[in-house]
Amino acid sequence: MTDKRPSRPVRRTFTAAYKTQILAAYDALPDGSPERGALLRSEKLYHSHIEHWRKQQNTGTLAASTGKPKKDAESEELARLRAENRKLKADAAKLAVRNDKLAGELGKTRTALDIAGKAFALLENISSSADSDES
């Protein structure tokens, strides 16, 4: 017995010419008119299609399908550089934190050396005064 499963529906794609034609027909109808809804129903479209296509038309990226527009080499390079920039900024932030920590440790070390130097001078002073008392 074979298991026959229904195939998955295929997403529709629309040409740029079709999108432009529908946008022009939609915009030619008065705002809020029932004809706009009738146009969408007859073409089996949703208002979100119109919004998305209008956005594509305004930005000049009206692609041949409703999927992601194909990336060109320049936009891929820009995306790569932006990702690299984010990584470098994160690395710089980590290094700044480490630098602050090391600066604090350096300050403590300098204070400890200063105290040790003063203690040495005090002991030397006590030792020399003890030597002069013995003579």
C-alpha positions as a LaTeX table, in Angstrom:
\begin{tabular}{lrrr}
\hline
Residue & $x$ (\AA) & $y$ (\AA) & $z$ (\AA) \\
\hline
Met1 & 0.00 & 0.00 & 0.00 \\
Thr2 & 1.49 & 3.33 & $-1.03$ \\
Asp3 & 1.09 & 6.40 & 1.09 \\
Lys4 & $-0.12$ & 9.18 & $-1.18$ \\
Arg5 & 0.36 & 12.53 & 0.42 \\
Pro6 & $-0.91$ & 15.67 & $-1.19$ \\
Ser7 & 1.85 & 17.79 & $-2.60$ \\
Arg8 & 2.64 & 21.10 & $-0.97$ \\
Pro9 & 1.12 & 24.11 & $-2.66$ \\
Val10 & 3.48 & 26.11 & $-4.81$ \\
Arg11 & 3.85 & 29.78 & $-3.99$ \\
Arg12 & 2.68 & 32.00 & $-6.80$ \\
Thr13 & 5.15 & 34.35 & $-8.44$ \\
Phe14 & 4.28 & 37.53 & $-10.26$ \\
Thr15 & 6.16 & 39.31 & $-13.00$ \\
Ala16 & 7.13 & 42.94 & $-12.62$ \\
Ala17 & 4.82 & 43.80 & $-15.52$ \\
Tyr18 & 1.86 & 42.09 & $-13.80$ \\
Lys19 & 2.58 & 43.89 & $-10.53$ \\
Thr20 & 2.78 & 47.24 & $-12.32$ \\
Gln21 & $-0.45$ & 46.52 & $-14.21$ \\
Ile22 & $-2.36$ & 45.60 & $-11.02$ \\
Leu23 & $-0.99$ & 48.62 & $-9.15$ \\
Ala24 & $-2.10$ & 50.91 & $-11.99$ \\
Ala25 & $-5.57$ & 49.34 & $-12.13$ \\
Tyr26 & $-5.91$ & 49.50 & $-8.33$ \\
Asp27 & $-4.80$ & 53.14 & $-8.18$ \\
Ala28 & $-7.17$ & 54.08 & $-11.01$ \\
Leu29 & $-10.15$ & 53.11 & $-8.83$ \\
Pro30 & $-11.44$ & 55.61 & $-6.22$ \\
Asp31 & $-10.25$ & 55.26 & $-2.62$ \\
Gly32 & $-12.52$ & 53.08 & $-0.50$ \\
Ser33 & $-14.55$ & 51.90 & $-3.48$ \\
Pro34 & $-15.90$ & 48.34 & $-3.59$ \\
Glu35 & $-14.31$ & 47.97 & $-7.03$ \\
Arg36 & $-10.87$ & 47.82 & $-5.42$ \\
Gly37 & $-11.96$ & 44.84 & $-3.34$ \\
Ala38 & $-13.54$ & 43.25 & $-6.39$ \\
Leu39 & $-10.28$ & 43.66 & $-8.34$ \\
Leu40 & $-8.31$ & 41.97 & $-5.54$ \\
Arg41 & $-10.86$ & 39.13 & $-5.29$ \\
Ser42 & $-10.92$ & 38.56 & $-9.04$ \\
Glu43 & $-7.13$ & 38.31 & $-9.12$ \\
Lys44 & $-7.05$ & 36.31 & $-5.86$ \\
Leu45 & $-4.80$ & 38.89 & $-4.22$ \\
Tyr46 & $-4.65$ & 40.48 & $-0.80$ \\
His47 & $-4.22$ & 44.10 & 0.16 \\
Ser48 & $-0.80$ & 43.16 & 1.55 \\
His49 & 0.27 & 42.34 & $-2.02$ \\
Ile50 & $-0.59$ & 45.89 & $-3.06$ \\
Glu51 & 1.25 & 47.38 & $-0.07$ \\
His52 & 4.35 & 45.24 & $-0.69$ \\
Trp53 & 4.41 & 45.94 & $-4.43$ \\
Arg54 & 3.91 & 49.67 & $-3.88$ \\
Lys55 & 6.83 & 49.68 & $-1.44$ \\
Gln56 & 8.95 & 47.85 & $-4.04$ \\
Gln57 & 7.88 & 50.33 & $-6.70$ \\
Asn58 & 8.73 & 53.33 & $-4.50$ \\
Thr59 & 12.18 & 51.98 & $-3.65$ \\
Gly60 & 12.86 & 50.88 & $-7.22$ \\
Thr61 & 13.21 & 47.20 & $-6.32$ \\
Leu62 & 10.11 & 45.89 & $-8.04$ \\
Ala63 & 11.38 & 42.33 & $-8.54$ \\
Ala64 & 10.04 & 39.59 & $-10.77$ \\
Ser65 & 8.72 & 37.62 & $-7.81$ \\
Thr66 & 7.32 & 38.36 & $-4.38$ \\
Gly67 & 10.35 & 36.72 & $-2.76$ \\
Lys68 & 13.52 & 38.45 & $-1.73$ \\
Pro69 & 15.08 & 40.53 & $-4.49$ \\
Lys70 & 18.26 & 39.06 & $-5.90$ \\
Lys71 & 21.35 & 40.53 & $-4.32$ \\
Asp72 & 23.90 & 42.13 & $-6.51$ \\
Ala73 & 27.61 & 42.15 & $-5.76$ \\
Glu74 & 27.53 & 45.67 & $-4.33$ \\
Ser75 & 24.76 & 44.94 & $-1.82$ \\
Glu76 & 26.47 & 41.68 & $-0.79$ \\
Glu77 & 29.71 & 43.58 & $-0.19$ \\
Leu78 & 27.82 & 46.21 & 1.80 \\
Ala79 & 26.19 & 43.53 & 3.95 \\
Arg80 & 29.56 & 41.84 & 4.52 \\
Leu81 & 31.19 & 45.13 & 5.49 \\
Arg82 & 28.36 & 45.99 & 7.87 \\
Ala83 & 28.70 & 42.60 & 9.57 \\
Glu84 & 32.46 & 43.08 & 9.84 \\
Asn85 & 31.91 & 46.57 & 11.26 \\
Arg86 & 29.55 & 45.19 & 13.94 \\
Lys87 & 32.13 & 42.55 & 14.87 \\
Leu88 & 34.92 & 45.11 & 15.08 \\
Lys89 & 32.80 & 47.38 & 17.28 \\
Ala90 & 32.07 & 44.45 & 19.61 \\
Asp91 & 35.78 & 43.59 & 19.73 \\
Ala92 & 36.66 & 47.23 & 20.45 \\
Ala93 & 34.17 & 47.29 & 23.32 \\
Lys94 & 35.70 & 44.11 & 24.80 \\
Leu95 & 39.19 & 45.59 & 24.48 \\
Ala96 & 38.10 & 48.82 & 26.15 \\
Val97 & 36.76 & 46.85 & 29.13 \\
Arg98 & 40.00 & 44.85 & 29.31 \\
Asn99 & 42.05 & 48.05 & 29.05 \\
Asp100 & 40.12 & 49.59 & 31.97 \\
Lys101 & 40.69 & 46.45 & 34.05 \\
Leu102 & 44.43 & 46.43 & 33.30 \\
Ala103 & 44.68 & 50.15 & 34.07 \\
Gly104 & 43.13 & 49.48 & 37.48 \\
Glu105 & 45.58 & 46.65 & 38.13 \\
Leu106 & 48.47 & 48.90 & 37.06 \\
Gly107 & 47.33 & 51.55 & 39.53 \\
Lys108 & 47.25 & 48.96 & 42.33 \\
Thr109 & 50.72 & 47.71 & 41.37 \\
Arg110 & 52.14 & 51.25 & 41.38 \\
Thr111 & 50.62 & 51.91 & 44.81 \\
Ala112 & 52.06 & 48.63 & 46.13 \\
Leu113 & 55.51 & 49.50 & 44.74 \\
Asp114 & 55.31 & 52.97 & 46.26 \\
Ile115 & 54.43 & 51.46 & 49.66 \\
Ala116 & 57.21 & 48.88 & 49.34 \\
Gly117 & 59.70 & 51.62 & 48.43 \\
Lys118 & 58.66 & 53.72 & 51.45 \\
Ala119 & 58.85 & 50.66 & 53.71 \\
Phe120 & 62.36 & 49.92 & 52.38 \\
Ala121 & 63.42 & 53.53 & 52.99 \\
Leu122 & 61.96 & 53.40 & 56.52 \\
Leu123 & 63.75 & 50.13 & 57.31 \\
Glu124 & 66.98 & 51.53 & 55.88 \\
Asn125 & 66.55 & 54.62 & 58.04 \\
Ile126 & 65.89 & 52.49 & 61.15 \\
Ser127 & 68.85 & 50.25 & 60.31 \\
Ser128 & 71.22 & 53.16 & 59.84 \\
Ser129 & 70.04 & 54.85 & 63.05 \\
Ala130 & 70.48 & 51.53 & 64.93 \\
Asp131 & 74.01 & 51.22 & 63.51 \\
Ser132 & 74.86 & 54.77 & 64.62 \\
Asp133 & 73.47 & 54.09 & 68.13 \\
Glu134 & 75.79 & 51.07 & 68.52 \\
Ser135 & 78.92 & 53.00 & 67.79 \\
\hline
\end{tabular}
